[in-house]
């Protein structure tokens, strides 16, 4: 029995999403590090810059998600 045709069904044909997923992962790790820093900080004046960085990271993540959704719409329609 030849298994190759069966395995080919599970191999992704469009790998163009992978760089976007990797970019999103980097953003997620940065956000988690910033959140940890925020939770470890007790002074309010030290929290403000961290909160601003988290908001910027969230915006960066939204941009990547938008790219993924645009690419998804082009790929499957």
TIMI-70507 format. One line per field, with one value per atom (N, C-alpha, C): residue number from 1; residue in one letter; atom name; x, y, z. Coordinates in steps of 0.05 Angstrom, whole numbers, always signed. Example, Ala and Ser with C-alpha at 12.3 -4.5 7.8 and 13.67 -1.06 7.14 Angstrom:
BEGIN
k <- 1, 1, 1, 2, 2, 2 $
r <- a, a, a, s, s, s $
a <- N, CA, C, N, CA, C $
c1 <- +264, +246, +264, +257, +273, +258 $
c2 <- -114, -90, -66, -45, -21, +1 $
c3 <- +156, +156, +156, +142, +143, +157 $
***
This chain:
BEGIN
k <- 1, 1, 1, 2, 2, 2, 3, 3, 3, 4, 4, 4, 5, 5, 5, 6, 6, 6, 7, 7, 7, 8, 8, 8, 9, 9, 9, 10, 10, 10, 11, 11, 11, 12, 12, 12, 13, 13, 13, 14, 14, 14, 15, 15, 15, 16, 16, 16, 17, 17, 17, 18, 18, 18, 19, 19, 19, 20, 20, 20, 21, 21, 21, 22, 22, 22, 23, 23, 23, 24, 24, 24, 25, 25, 25, 26, 26, 26, 27, 27, 27, 28, 28, 28, 29, 29, 29, 30, 30, 30, 31, 31, 31, 32, 32, 32, 33, 33, 33, 34, 34, 34, 35, 35, 35, 36, 36, 36, 37, 37, 37, 38, 38, 38, 39, 39, 39, 40, 40, 40, 41, 41, 41, 42, 42, 42, 43, 43, 43, 44, 44, 44, 45, 45, 45, 46, 46, 46, 47, 47, 47, 48, 48, 48, 49, 49, 49, 50, 50, 50, 51, 51, 51, 52, 52, 52, 53, 53, 53, 54, 54, 54, 55, 55, 55, 56, 56, 56, 57, 57, 57, 58, 58, 58, 59, 59, 59, 60, 60, 60, 61, 61, 61, 62, 62, 62, 63, 63, 63, 64, 64, 64, 65, 65, 65, 66, 66, 66, 67, 67, 67, 68, 68, 68, 69, 69, 69, 70, 70, 70, 71, 71, 71, 72, 72, 72, 73, 73, 73, 74, 74, 74, 75, 75, 75, 76, 76, 76, 77, 77, 77 $
r <- x, x, x, x, x, x, x, x, x, x, x, x, x, x, x, x, x, x, x, x, x, x, x, x, x, x, x, x, x, x, x, x, x, x, x, x, x, x, x, x, x, x, x, x, x, x, x, x, x, x, x, x, x, x, x, x, x, x, x, x, x, x, x, x, x, x, x, x, x, x, x, x, x, x, x, x, x, x, x, x, x, x, x, x, x, x, x, x, x, x, x, x, x, x, x, x, x, x, x, x, x, x, x, x, x, x, x, x, x, x, x, x, x, x, x, x, x, x, x, x, x, x, x, x, x, x, x, x, x, x, x, x, x, x, x, x, x, x, x, x, x, x, x, x, x, x, x, x, x, x, x, x, x, x, x, x, x, x, x, x, x, x, x, x, x, x, x, x, x, x, x, x, x, x, x, x, x, x, x, x, x, x, x, x, x, x, x, x, x, x, x, x, x, x, x, x, x, x, x, x, x, x, x, x, x, x, x, x, x, x, x, x, x, x, x, x, x, x, x, x, x, x, x, x, x, x, x, x, x, x, x $
a <- N, CA, C, N, CA, C, N, CA, C, N, CA, C, N, CA, C, N, CA, C, N, CA, C, N, CA, C, N, CA, C, N, CA, C, N, CA, C, N, CA, C, N, CA, C, N, CA, C, N, CA, C, N, CA, C, N, CA, C, N, CA, C, N, CA, C, N, CA, C, N, CA, C, N, CA, C, N, CA, C, N, CA, C, N, CA, C, N, CA, C, N, CA, C, N, CA, C, N, CA, C, N, CA, C, N, CA, C, N, CA, C, N, CA, C, N, CA, C, N, CA, C, N, CA, C, N, CA, C, N, CA, C, N, CA, C, N, CA, C, N, CA, C, N, CA, C, N, CA, C, N, CA, C, N, CA, C, N, CA, C, N, CA, C, N, CA, C, N, CA, C, N, CA, C, N, CA, C, N, CA, C, N, CA, C, N, CA, C, N, CA, C, N, CA, C, N, CA, C, N, CA, C, N, CA, C, N, CA, C, N, CA, C, N, CA, C, N, CA, C, N, CA, C, N, CA, C, N, CA, C, N, CA, C, N, CA, C, N, CA, C, N, CA, C, N, CA, C, N, CA, C, N, CA, C, N, CA, C, N, CA, C, N, CA, C, N, CA, C $
c1 <- +17, +0, +18, +12, +27, +15, +30, +19, +24, +42, +49, +24, +5, -18, -34, -35, -49, -35, -8, +7, +7, +5, +5, -20, -41, -65, -60, -41, -36, -13, +1, +23, +11, +17, +6, +16, -3, +4, +12, +1, +6, +21, +47, +63, +68, +54, +58, +47, +31, +21, +42, +61, +80, +96, +106, +121, +103, +77, +59, +54, +52, +48, +73, +97, +121, +123, +115, +115, +96, +73, +53, +64, +79, +90, +110, +127, +146, +132, +111, +95, +82, +72, +60, +80, +104, +124, +132, +134, +140, +118, +93, +70, +70, +77, +78, +100, +123, +145, +137, +124, +115, +94, +76, +56, +69, +88, +103, +117, +129, +142, +122, +98, +77, +68, +65, +56, +78, +103, +125, +131, +120, +125, +104, +114, +95, +90, +108, +105, +88, +68, +50, +65, +84, +98, +115, +122, +137, +118, +93, +74, +65, +63, +53, +68, +95, +110, +105, +103, +98, +71, +51, +24, +24, +38, +40, +53, +74, +87, +68, +53, +33, +13, +3, -16, -4, +22, +35, +38, +46, +49, +22, +1, -26, -33, -26, -31, -15, +10, +27, +14, +4, -9, -34, -49, -73, -66, -44, -35, -29, -15, -8, -34, -52, -78, -93, -92, -105, -93, -66, -52, -60, -62, -70, -98, -117, -144, -146, -131, -131, -121, -99, -87, -106, -119, -139, -162, -172, -193, -185, -160, -150, -145, -137, -129, -153, -175, -197, -221, -220, -243, -237 $
c2 <- -24, +0, +25, +43, +68, +89, +99, +118, +147, +151, +178, +195, +186, +202, +211, +194, +201, +222, +220, +240, +267, +267, +292, +309, +296, +311, +328, +320, +334, +354, +355, +374, +400, +422, +448, +455, +465, +473, +503, +518, +547, +553, +556, +562, +592, +608, +637, +648, +633, +641, +639, +621, +615, +640, +656, +680, +699, +701, +717, +706, +679, +666, +670, +668, +673, +701, +720, +748, +753, +740, +743, +730, +709, +696, +714, +727, +746, +768, +778, +800, +789, +765, +753, +750, +742, +739, +766, +786, +813, +823, +818, +827, +812, +787, +771, +782, +788, +800, +827, +843, +869, +866, +847, +843, +833, +816, +807, +831, +848, +872, +890, +893, +909, +898, +872, +859, +860, +861, +862, +890, +910, +938, +948, +960, +969, +999, +1014, +1043, +1051, +1068, +1076, +1090, +1107, +1123, +1105, +1081, +1062, +1046, +1045, +1029, +1043, +1069, +1084, +1077, +1078, +1072, +1043, +1025, +996, +993, +1007, +1005, +1016, +1038, +1049, +1029, +1016, +995, +972, +964, +942, +951, +975, +985, +985, +993, +992, +964, +946, +918, +906, +914, +904, +915, +939, +951, +936, +930, +914, +887, +874, +848, +850, +872, +876, +879, +892, +895, +868, +851, +824, +808, +809, +794, +803, +829, +841, +829, +827, +815, +786, +771, +743, +741, +757, +755, +764, +784, +791, +768, +756, +734, +710, +705, +684, +688, +712, +718, +715, +721, +718, +689, +673, +646, +627, +631, +612, +621, +644, +652, +651 $
c3 <- +0, +0, +0, -18, -20, -3, +17, +36, +27, +7, -2, -9, -24, -31, -7, +13, +38, +53, +55, +70, +56, +30, +15, +22, +31, +39, +63, +80, +105, +103, +81, +78, +67, +81, +72, +44, +28, +1, -1, +18, +18, +44, +42, +66, +70, +55, +58, +84, +98, +124, +146, +143, +164, +173, +155, +165, +181, +173, +189, +216, +218, +244, +261, +249, +264, +274, +257, +265, +289, +288, +309, +335, +332, +356, +370, +354, +365, +380, +369, +381, +407, +407, +431, +453, +447, +468, +480, +462, +472, +491, +483, +499, +526, +526, +551, +569, +558, +574, +586, +570, +580, +602, +598, +619, +645, +643, +667, +680, +664, +675, +689, +677, +689, +716, +717, +742, +764, +756, +775, +785, +772, +780, +800, +821, +841, +839, +827, +825, +801, +805, +784, +762, +769, +748, +730, +739, +723, +705, +712, +697, +671, +672, +648, +622, +623, +598, +589, +608, +601, +588, +599, +588, +560, +555, +528, +508, +518, +501, +495, +514, +510, +489, +491, +471, +443, +441, +415, +404, +422, +414, +405, +419, +411, +383, +378, +351, +330, +336, +317, +312, +333, +329, +312, +316, +300, +270, +264, +236, +224, +239, +229, +225, +244, +240, +216, +211, +187, +162, +162, +139, +135, +157, +155, +144, +154, +144, +114, +106, +78, +61, +69, +54, +54, +76, +78, +58, +57, +39, +9, +3, -24, -31, -11, -16, -21, -7, -7, -22, -35, -50, -80 $
***
